[in-house]
């Protein structure tokens, strides 16, 4: 039997205006369209929402308790690990290591794959996650977030292997992020559009606030760390110049907006349109953002909302992963704006 909720449903779910829909109800209603589904993916999505509540609770009280600052250790990326990073990483692992739904996990904070303890059953799914993206901004009260991605396993049974983890983004069955800011919001897709839910802390429920998110075909905002402008390759610098030139006919100049927390910058791009980019540079010729933990899940969301995600020459979701912490250049956002970026990067312009 299939556990996959990504097939096209013959019975669309209709949400009436002003109808209160919890995330649990939303997920369950979609499952009812698939009589053959056993509910495993549904349970995984429930558990991700719970994990978001737990991490969001700690982020929201970070200024009140002694959990700010660094742990004193360095992760596989060479970055100093924040205390909340460590908490969020453990929160994901302890939520999912015993439910019998996963065969293996991988975290941006861990050097190697995270196995399911031998005393627990292994399931049919794989989870990859960045437990707390943008955590260096916490002390400044800037929005941060968790990013996650789910695949069906490739191996037949037993403990998962590296083969189950190194995948193309096009194989994802679900992906999403949880933004911790002025409110806590979960955005996800199972391949049938993108939905957003805002946490009502008074009742502890994620409520549907952004049904069927669709991006504008062309935006007017670019998001890029311009502090590295002198390190950009010529093609990217010319694209940036193009965006900043005044031309009323093409809606230029674009406005520059950069928070420095990927979840926050991508969330704004998803809602308002435009482009988020972290291109290859003289400092990082292979790109900086992680394919498996950042580019693939966000790329899946962008495409499901009508946008695009590219390395500058290749669709992000077509990149074959060869290592867990693989990095890629990244351009994502409104379709027409990303197409422009590709034209500059490939020398068409």
Beta strands, then each sheet from edge to edge (+ up, - down):
strand 1: 70-74
strand 2: 80-82
strand 3: 102-107
strand 4: 114-115
strand 5: 125-133
strand 6: 144-152
strand 7: 172-180
strand 8: 184-189
strand 9: 194-200
strand 10: 205-210
strand 11: 221-223
strand 12: 255-256
strand 13: 275-278
strand 14: 289-290
strand 15: 308-310
strand 16: 327-328
strand 17: 330-333
sheet 1: 1+ 2-
sheet 2: 4+ 3- 5- 6+ 7- 8+ 9- 10+
sheet 3: 12+ 11+ 13+ 17- 15+
sheet 4: 14+ 16-
end
